[in-house]
Amino acid sequence: MRLLIVEDEPKVARFVERGLREEGYAVDVAVNGEEGLDLALVHDHDLVILDVMLPKMDGFEVLETLRAAKRPCKVLMLTARDSVQDRVRGLDGGADDYLVKPFAFAELLARVRALLRRSGGAEVEPTKLSLADLVLDVKARRVTRAGRPVALSAREFAVLEHLLRHQGEVISRTRLSEQVWDQRFDSMTNVIDVTLYHLREKVDRGFSSPLIHTVRGVGYVLKNPAA
């Protein structure tokens, strides 16, 4: 999942960004309304965490423009003003949820997860993903292979989840960098290859049928060779 934080208070932005990254999300950050709108229109984000009081363009204007452009992302608005009028304006303008500052990160995270489970009337994405004897439980943040637990870092978990949701499909390094890392990530580094190496060591090592495969010059694919 890829999220966008539009927040001009550096301390709040760093706090939220760090916490979300630790949960395995790819996170982009903008410090004013114009920058946030540009990022939201150019990149595909699953959710935007949008502050109301922003320089250059306030959160209500950003929200209005996003909805006019038919961007499908969920929007969680943040405000330091506990005003019913502000909440009504935001929700009427197309916001999906509202959170008043100061807030506990646990509550923000719970609201983020709840919004990401929604899909505009479509079926909710499965929270348990599997291929052969590999099982990933999104809610429990747990992975097993042949019934044995597999300990993964947050980034490895996010990569594996993306591969499982698109199993059988070749995923390019560029796509992984966009969906699992963020817009500031340098896709020319070998971080993706190193992450995939460690992931394969943890998931496939000791098994006669590897599930993660490299397609030379293209990317990676998760598939069952026995199928």
C-alpha positions in Angstrom: 0.0 0.0 0.0 1.2 3.5 -0.9 0.3 6.5 1.3 0.7 10.2 1.0 1.1 12.5 4.0 0.4 16.2 3.3 1.5 18.0 6.5 3.4 21.2 7.0 4.4 20.6 10.7 7.8 18.7 10.3 7.5 17.0 13.7 4.1 15.6 13.0 5.0 14.6 9.4 8.2 12.8 10.6 6.3 11.1 13.4 3.5 9.8 11.1 5.9 8.9 8.3 8.2 6.9 10.6 5.4 5.0 12.2 3.7 4.1 8.8 7.0 3.0 7.3 7.6 0.7 10.3 4.2 -0.9 9.5 5.4 -1.7 6.0 3.7 1.1 4.0 5.4 3.0 1.2 5.1 6.7 2.2 5.4 10.0 0.3 5.4 13.3 2.1 4.5 16.8 1.0 4.9 20.0 3.1 2.3 22.2 1.4 -1.0 21.9 -0.4 0.3 22.5 -3.9 3.1 19.9 -3.6 0.6 17.4 -2.1 -1.9 17.9 -4.9 0.8 17.5 -7.5 2.0 14.2 -5.9 -1.6 12.9 -5.6 -2.4 13.7 -9.2 0.8 12.1 -10.6 1.1 9.0 -8.4 -1.4 6.3 -7.4 -1.9 6.4 -3.7 -4.2 4.2 -1.8 -4.8 6.8 0.9 -3.9 10.5 1.5 -3.5 11.8 5.1 -4.4 15.5 4.5 -3.9 18.3 7.0 -6.5 21.1 6.8 -4.3 24.1 7.6 -1.6 24.1 4.8 0.4 26.8 3.1 -0.2 27.7 -0.6 -3.4 25.6 -0.7 -5.4 24.4 2.2 -6.7 20.9 2.7 -10.2 21.6 1.6 -9.0 23.0 -1.7 -6.7 20.0 -2.2 -9.6 17.6 -1.4 -12.0 19.4 -3.8 -9.5 19.2 -6.6 -8.8 15.5 -6.0 -12.5 14.7 -6.1 -13.1 16.8 -9.2 -10.2 14.8 -10.9 -11.9 11.6 -9.9 -8.9 10.3 -7.9 -10.0 7.1 -6.2 -7.8 7.4 -3.1 -9.2 7.4 0.4 -8.7 10.7 2.3 -8.2 11.0 6.0 -8.2 14.6 7.1 -6.3 16.0 10.0 -7.1 19.3 11.9 -6.0 21.1 15.0 -9.5 22.6 15.2 -12.2 20.5 16.8 -14.9 22.2 14.9 -18.1 20.5 13.8 -18.3 22.9 10.9 -14.8 21.9 9.7 -15.6 18.2 10.0 -18.9 18.6 8.1 -17.2 20.6 5.4 -14.5 18.0 4.9 -16.9 15.0 4.9 -19.3 16.8 2.6 -16.3 17.6 0.3 -15.4 13.9 -0.1 -13.2 13.1 2.9 -13.5 9.5 4.1 -12.6 10.2 7.7 -11.5 12.9 10.1 -9.0 13.0 13.0 -8.4 15.9 15.4 -4.9 16.8 16.6 -3.3 15.8 18.8 -3.9 12.1 18.2 -2.3 8.8 19.3 -0.5 7.0 16.5 -2.4 3.8 17.3 -5.7 5.6 16.5 -4.4 7.0 13.3 -3.1 3.5 12.3 -6.5 1.9 13.1 -8.3 4.5 11.0 -5.8 4.0 8.1 -6.3 0.2 8.2 -10.1 0.6 8.3 -10.1 3.0 5.3 -7.8 0.7 3.3 -10.2 -2.2 4.0 -12.9 -0.2 2.3 -13.0 -0.4 -1.5 -16.0 1.8 -2.5 -18.5 -1.0 -2.6 -16.2 -3.5 -4.1 -15.2 -6.7 -2.4 -12.7 -6.2 0.5 -9.2 -7.4 -0.4 -8.5 -10.8 1.3 -6.5 -10.6 4.5 -5.0 -14.1 4.1 -3.0 -14.7 1.0 -1.5 -18.1 0.0 0.3 -20.0 -2.7 1.1 -23.7 -2.3 2.2 -24.0 1.3 3.1 -20.3 1.7 0.5 -18.3 3.8 0.6 -14.6 4.6 -1.9 -13.2 7.2 -2.1 -9.5 6.6 -3.9 -8.7 9.9 -1.7 -10.8 12.1 1.4 -9.7 10.2 2.4 -13.4 10.1 3.9 -15.6 7.4 4.3 -19.4 7.4 5.7 -21.9 4.9 4.7 -25.5 5.4 3.3 -24.5 8.7 6.5 -23.1 10.0 6.8 -19.4 10.8 8.9 -17.1 8.6 10.3 -14.0 10.3 10.3 -11.1 7.8 11.2 -7.4 8.2 8.4 -4.9 7.5 9.8 -4.2 4.0 10.2 -7.9 3.2 6.6 -8.5 4.3 5.3 -5.6 2.1 7.2 -7.0 -0.9 5.9 -10.5 -0.3 2.3 -9.2 0.1 2.6 -7.4 -3.2 3.9 -10.5 -5.0 1.2 -12.6 -3.5 -1.6 -10.2 -4.5 -0.2 -10.4 -8.1 1.0 -14.0 -8.1 1.8 -15.3 -11.6 2.5 -11.8 -12.8 6.0 -10.5 -13.5 6.6 -7.5 -11.3 9.3 -5.1 -12.5 11.8 -3.4 -10.2 10.2 0.0 -11.1 6.8 -1.2 -10.1 8.1 -2.5 -6.8 9.9 0.8 -6.1 6.7 2.7 -6.8 4.4 0.4 -4.8 6.5 -0.7 -1.9 9.0 2.1 -1.5 8.2 5.8 -2.3 8.8 8.6 -4.8 12.1 9.5 -3.3 13.5 6.0 -3.6 16.4 5.6 -6.1 15.5 2.6 -8.2 19.0 2.5 -9.6 20.4 1.2 -6.3 20.5 -2.5 -5.5 18.2 -2.3 -2.5 15.4 -4.1 -4.2 17.7 -6.9 -5.3 19.1 -7.3 -1.8 15.6 -7.3 -0.3 14.5 -10.0 -2.7 17.6 -12.0 -2.0 16.9 -12.0 1.7 13.2 -12.7 1.1 14.0 -15.7 -1.1 16.5 -17.0 1.5 13.8 -16.9 4.2 10.9 -18.2 2.1 12.5 -20.7 -0.3 15.6 -21.9 1.3 15.4 -25.6 2.2 12.4 -26.3 -0.1 12.7 -28.3 -3.3 10.1 -26.0 -5.1 11.1 -22.3 -4.9 8.2 -19.9 -5.2 10.0 -16.6 -5.9 11.6 -16.4 -9.3 13.8 -13.9 -11.1 12.9 -13.0 -14.7 16.2 -11.7 -15.9 16.1 -8.1 -17.2 12.4 -7.8 -16.3 11.7 -8.4 -12.6 10.3 -11.0 -10.2 7.4 -13.4 -10.2 5.8 -15.5 -7.5 4.5 -18.7 -8.9 4.2 -22.4 -8.1 6.4 -24.3 -10.5 4.4 -27.5 -9.8 1.1 -25.9 -11.0 
